[in-house]
Amino acid sequence: HKHGKRAFLTVLVIVCGEKCEKKKKDVLI
């Protein structure tokens, strides 16, 4: 269960990072 939770958190971090990058680009544009 711990490994699955860690993988899930990792995915969340990656998705959040991508969303943050998109927001930054939108703000710059």
C-alpha contacts under 8 A as a table, 3 or more apart, distances in Angstrom:
res1	aa1	res2	aa2	distance
1	H	4	G	5.15
1	H	5	K	6.16
2	K	5	K	5.10
2	K	6	R	6.13
3	H	6	R	5.08
3	H	7	A	6.15
4	G	7	A	5.09
4	G	8	F	6.12
5	K	8	F	5.02
5	K	9	L	6.17
6	R	9	L	5.09
6	R	10	T	6.10
7	A	10	T	4.99
7	A	11	V	6.24
8	F	11	V	5.14
8	F	12	L	6.27
9	L	12	L	4.96
9	L	13	V	6.17
10	T	13	V	5.10
10	T	14	I	6.25
11	V	14	I	5.10
11	V	15	V	6.11
12	L	15	V	5.10
12	L	16	C	5.96
13	V	16	C	5.09
13	V	17	G	5.99
14	I	17	G	5.03
14	I	18	E	6.25
15	V	18	E	5.13
15	V	19	K	6.24
16	C	19	K	5.06
16	C	20	C	6.07
17	G	20	C	5.05
17	G	21	E	6.20
18	E	21	E	5.08
18	E	22	K	6.25
19	K	22	K	5.05
19	K	23	K	6.20
20	C	23	K	5.06
20	C	24	K	6.17
21	E	24	K	5.06
21	E	25	K	6.22
22	K	25	K	5.12
22	K	26	D	6.10
23	K	26	D	5.00
23	K	27	V	6.11
24	K	27	V	5.12
24	K	28	L	6.15
25	K	28	L	5.04
25	K	29	I	6.02
26	D	29	I	5.12
